[in-house]
Amino acid sequence: MPDSVAVIGAGPGGLVAARWLLAHGFEVALFEQAPTLGGQWAGLEGSSGVWPAMHTNSSRLLTAFSDLPPEVATPYPSNRDILAYLCRYADMFGITPRIRLGTRVDLLRRTGNAWLLSHSGTREKFERVVLAPGRFHTPAIPNITGLQSFSGILGATSTYHYRGPAPYRGWRVLVAGGAISALDVATDLAQSGAHVTVTQRRQRYVLPKFVGDVPSDHRMFTRYHALAGESLPATEFDCQLKQFVVGAGGNPADFGAPAPHPSLATAGVTLNDGFLPLVAEGRITLRPWMKSVHGSRVTFSDGHDGQFDALVFGTGYQLSLPLLDARTRALLNVGATHFDSDRHTFHPDLPGLAFVGLWDQSGGYFVPLELQARWIAYTWGGAISAPAESDQRRSIEASRGSQKARMDRVALTFARAAGVEPEPDRWPQLRRALLFGPLAPSCFRLEGPDARADAARHFTRDAAEFGAITSNELTELERSRWSRLAPAG
């Protein structure tokens, strides 16, 4: 009798976890509180931060799983495209009939050698549970003096509840934050006739969606950058990334924005095409962080103030796991931004429980989600050995001081754990693509469990998309940079 597994959440993480668990012999049931699968990509008001006109911030190649290439022609798919893709994926692997839609799990706790789920007045036991409820559901609203007094006619909200620019046209809108959601909403509003001011704690660098004719994530998130981040001195790696970002998007100060911190790691980087040109045109006004609110008036830290009709916070999300019982929460040390886990996935004191998609990162999630799902399925199914407890505890201790991760680093972490990291020396004809090409899902089917005979052909095609990697010959810059790592690698 196969082990039963409950997967909580039928977004991308839950679906890909179910796919790989089914492939390795588990009996899987998915629980989804919404009336449809897709998680955020379902776009349901109240349970999704995706608005109707929203497109992905990751390219189509990196917003897909290894068994189902994207069908859309647009480089950055719409939210409807992604939902349709997830529906096809669920049908392809027989997942759809296993999803219990409209079923909210209220409590999860360990009992004996099993896990007890409570939902809709019913209790069920499962040998194992994968928790994949999504990371971005509870907006983090900062403490601002007088915020509760805000009396602008359109009120205060968060980007999570934003559904389009029409209600704001012609009004004075203050957008708080400097990351992707804040800049996307500010850009959408300014292009649609709102009078937009952005308040931010620091000026970030801004990377456009394309570098030349190539999606920027094909260049930004590569195996080389992951290895360089591990091996090079932090200042040298920072300098390399800054050179790439500024070369692609310019220095914000040249557009009339405040000068960012010289260190890219300190300043941060945000993906957006329209924001800096709108700043340069005076259609977006920039202010430092807000200090206080009194009625409809907001005062900023530099002493300036202004009247606003609406306030929209794009200031990130809190980690929210309300279904966990008190004992499990205590073992995991659950906080607003972190919980204790071995590489975001396991905890040695909670056998039979795994997490999917609950870390914070820059870059698209689909590729690392699939690698994390494979690690779980391979570990539980016996295809690879489980991590040693001592190694898990060291990993947990190290994670407590970690900051927001990069997609390429997370992907390689999971690929190594799952035993599917491709070795460039074994693929000389793919060497440049494996080092400097996009971290396409196909490259992680070259080796290890579930390797595919056609993976090399698929990865060659994927790496050449948009003309990114069409030759195996390293450029002079690539040779120079790889030579700095090769002795250590």
C-alpha positions, 0 to 999 in steps of 0.5 A, a space after each residue: 500500500 503506497 504512502 498517502 500524501 496530502 499536498 496543501 495548495 494547488 498553485 504551481 508548487 503544489 501541482 509540481 509536488 503532486 506530479 513528482 510524488 505520483 511519479 514515485 508511487 505515492 497516493 496523493 490528495 491535494 487540498 485547495 481552498 479556492 474554487 479553482 487551481 492555480 494559486 496566485 495565477 487564478 487571479 481571484 480577488 481576495 486570494 490573489 495579488 494578480 490583477 487582470 492585466 498583469 504579465 509575468 516578471 519571469 520569461 516564458 522559458 523560466 515560467 515552465 516545468 521540464 515536462 511541458 514547454 510553454 506554448 505562448 509566443 509572447 516572451 512574458 506571458 499574461 496571468 491567463 496564459 500561466 493559469 491555462 498552462 497550469 491547467 494543462 499540466 494538471 491534466 497531463 499528469 492526472 492531478 486534476 481529479 485529485 484536487 479537492 477544490 473549495 477545501 480549506 485546511 484549518 489545522 495540521 498537527 502530528 499525531 503518532 506516526 501520521 499527520 492529522 488534517 482538519 478541514 470543513 469539520 472533517 479529520 483525515 490522517 496522512 503518512 506525509 504532508 507537503 505544505 505549499 500554500 504560497 508565500 505571498 498572501 499576507 501583505 506586510 504593512 509597515 508601522 507609520 505614525 498616524 497611518 490609521 488616520 489616513 483620510 484620502 478619498 480612495 483610502 489605503 490598500 496594498 498592491 495585493 488588492 490592486 485590480 487596475 488603474 481605472 479607479 485612480 485615474 486623475 487622483 493623487 496616489 502615493 505608492 510605498 515601496 521599491 520592489 517589483 510590485 510597487 514599481 509595477 503598480 506605480 508604472 501602471 498608474 502613471 501610464 493611465 493618468 494618475 498623479 503618482 508619487 513613490 516613497 521608498 526607503 532606498 533607491 534600487 537599481 532597475 533592470 529592464 525586462 530585456 537586455 538587447 533582444 534577450 529576456 534579462 533573466 536569461 542573463 541574470 540568473 545563470 549557473 555562472 552567477 550562482 557559482 560566482 556568488 559562492 566562490 568570488 569575494 563579495 565585492 568582486 561579485 557585486 561589481 560584476 552584477 552591477 556592471 551587468 545591471 547598469 549596462 542594461 538599465 542605466 544608473 537611476 540617477 541619470 533619469 532624475 532618481 536619487 543615486 543608489 548606494 554604490 553596492 548593488 547588494 546594498 541598494 537592491 535591484 528591481 525588474 521594470 521597463 517603464 519606471 525610470 523613463 516615467 521618472 525622467 518625464 516627471 510623471 512619477 515623483 520620488 520621495 524618501 520614506 514617509 515619516 507620518 500621516 495626518 488625515 490626507 497629508 503625508 510627511 516624508 523624512 526629508 521634511 517635504 509633505 503632500 496631500 494624497 487621495 490614495 495610498 498603496 503599499 507595495 512593501 512585501 509580504 509576511 510569512 503566514 502559516 496559520 494552519 500549523 498547530 502550536 507545537 509545530 510552529 514552535 519547532 519551526 520557530 515561525 516568524 514574519 519572514 522566516 521559519 527554521 528548515 533545512 534548505 527551505 524544505 525539511 525539519 529533522 524533528 518533523 518527519 513526513 512533513 515538507 515545504 514547497 515554495 515558502 522562501 523569498 527570492 529574486 527571480 522566477 519560482 517555477 524552476 526551483 519549485 520543480 527541483 524542490 519537488 523532485 528532491 522531496 519525491 526522491 528523498 521520500 521515495 528512496 531514489 536518493 538518501 535522506 539528509 543526515 540529521 547533523 547536516 540538517 541542523 547545520 543548515 537550519 542554523 546557517 539559514 537563520 541569518 540569511 537574506 532574500 535569495 537569488 533564483 540561480 542559487 536556490 535552483 542549484 541548491 535544490 538540484 544538488 540535493 536532488 542529485 540532478 545538477 549537470 556537470 559541464 565537463 560531461 557535456 562539452 557540447 553544452 559547456 557554454 550554455 550550462 555556464 552562461 545560458 539560462 537555467 532552463 528546466 530542461 538542463 536539470 533533466 540531463 543527469 540523475 534520477 528521471 534524466 531524459 534521453 532528449 534533454 540535451 536537444 531540448 536544452 540546446 533549443 532553450 539556450 538558443 531562444 532569442 539568440 542568447 546562446 547559439 554557439 559553444 564558443 565562450 566570449 572573451 568576457 566569459 573566458 575571463 570570468 570563468 578563469 577566475 572560478 575554474 581553479 576553484 571548480 
